[in-house]
Amino acid sequence: MTDSYAMPRDAAETGRLRLQAEIMGPHSAHLFKLAGIGPGMRVLDVGCGTGDVSMVLADLVGPTGSVLGVDVDPGVLEVARERAREAGLTNVSYLEADLGELRPAEPVDALAGRLILMHLPDAARTVRELSRQVRPGGVVSFQDYNVSRCRSVPSTPLLARSMRWVIDAMRASGIEPDMGERIVPTLAEAGLDMQGVAAVEPAGTADSLVPEFLAATARSLLPLALAHGVVTEDEVVVDGMAGRVADELRAVRATVWTAELVGAWARVPRLAGPGLAGGGPGRSVSDPWPIGSVSSGGTVPGRRRSS
Ligand SMILES: C[S@@+](CC[C@H](N)C(=O)[O-])C[C@H]1O[C@@H](n2cnc3c(N)ncnc32)[C@H](O)[C@@H]1O
């Protein structure tokens, strides 16, 4: 796989990822816990960036488990390693590699990733290939945004306008802004046994980190928006944007609902045929997909089978 990542790789983007971590971290932990990631597991975190998800996972698996974070970008891995050292984490390590060339030594118990599928040209194929690194019966769980859900209530003009061009710039650059809606079909197409899906929507006011995060996102996407002719230089001023967004929110006492974060989880089939290793889904001995979709982090139990 060639590196198709369209976002910038610079200090400002690293700062944006750190803000995102602060806002999304506890929610990601909740969704990965629902997925069944827990103590003692060996987990692969693909597209780990500055290590936020790896650190969340390291906490979930505890001292008897381990996490290997993988990213193609040596710059973000340097930050990730430093953060793990600062946090005194001994159960997380990092590897520089393209996801298409990943060959871990032994199968892991779980494959995880956040905000990576939206960047991949053929997400189902990549997930199918990466799932071969997971033991039969192991967990595959991905989280991604539905960016178009981001809004303030009441609506405020700068935020609404900015989100429109941000979404257009993502699409024009080959990034799927509403990948959250597509995780379930992607995991199913990868030949996995679906287990569940849930979503959270962190929210904040003018005085939360949210205006700063939105402005940082706009800053990171502006070069792409300009390159694709989505906006002109005269139409967008990112300097001071966080303050202006916050002023508009404060004036009408608005709440901002950030992008919805969807987590979906599946199991690698316990194969009775050629299955994943042979390139197809294989025959599963586990239950059919028993769980429906719901917002706010709950799961909806599947229908009980009558005996
Ligand atoms: C939006 S960041 C998400 C980082 C992290 N998962 C998080 O949620 O904070 C996506 C990361 O995936 C990495 N990435 C994209 N394509 C990749 C590939 N083909 N192989 C390895 N890493 C890749 C990028 O370098 C980037 O650090």
The ligand as a Tripos MOL2 file, in Angstrom:
@<TRIPOS>MOLECULE
LIG
   27    29     1     0     0
SMALL
NO_CHARGES

@<TRIPOS>ATOM
      1 C1         -5.7670   11.0220   11.7250 C.3       1 LIG1
      2 S1         -4.3220   10.2080   12.2870 S.3       1 LIG1
      3 C2         -5.0310    9.2720   13.6240 C.3       1 LIG1
      4 C3         -4.0250    8.9720   14.6860 C.3       1 LIG1
      5 C4         -4.5580    8.1810   15.8800 C.3       1 LIG1
      6 N1         -5.0980    6.8980   15.4750 N.3       1 LIG1
      7 C5         -5.6010    8.9660   16.6500 C.2       1 LIG1
      8 O1         -6.7760    8.6320   16.6050 O.co2     1 LIG1
      9 O2         -5.2010    9.9520   17.2900 O.co2     1 LIG1
     10 C6         -4.0010    8.9190   11.0900 C.3       1 LIG1
     11 C7         -2.6260    8.3240   11.2040 C.3       1 LIG1
     12 O3         -2.5400    7.2060   10.3040 O.3       1 LIG1
     13 C8         -1.2600    7.1870    9.7040 C.3       1 LIG1
     14 N2         -1.3400    6.4860    8.4180 N.ar      1 LIG1
     15 C9         -2.0790    6.8350    7.3370 C.ar      1 LIG1
     16 N3         -1.8910    5.9470    6.3330 N.ar      1 LIG1
     17 C10        -1.0230    5.0030    6.8140 C.ar      1 LIG1
     18 C11        -0.4450    3.8260    6.2680 C.ar      1 LIG1
     19 N4         -0.7210    3.4290    5.0120 N.pl3     1 LIG1
     20 N5          0.4080    3.1000    7.0270 N.ar      1 LIG1
     21 C12         0.6830    3.4770    8.3200 C.ar      1 LIG1
     22 N6          0.1640    4.5850    8.8870 N.ar      1 LIG1
     23 C13        -0.6770    5.3480    8.1520 C.ar      1 LIG1
     24 C14        -0.8880    8.6500    9.5510 C.3       1 LIG1
     25 O4          0.5190    8.8100    9.4500 O.3       1 LIG1
     26 C15        -1.4970    9.2630   10.8080 C.3       1 LIG1
     27 O5         -0.5630    9.3540   11.8470 O.3       1 LIG1
@<TRIPOS>BOND
     1     1     2 1
     2     2     3 1
     3     2    10 1
     4     3     4 1
     5     4     5 1
     6     5     6 1
     7     5     7 1
     8     7     8 2
     9     7     9 1
    10    10    11 1
    11    11    12 1
    12    11    26 1
    13    12    13 1
    14    13    14 1
    15    13    24 1
    16    14    15 ar
    17    14    23 ar
    18    15    16 ar
    19    16    17 ar
    20    17    18 ar
    21    17    23 ar
    22    18    19 1
    23    18    20 ar
    24    20    21 ar
    25    21    22 ar
    26    22    23 ar
    27    24    25 1
    28    24    26 1
    29    26    27 1
@<TRIPOS>SUBSTRUCTURE
     1 LIG1         1 GROUP 0 **** ****
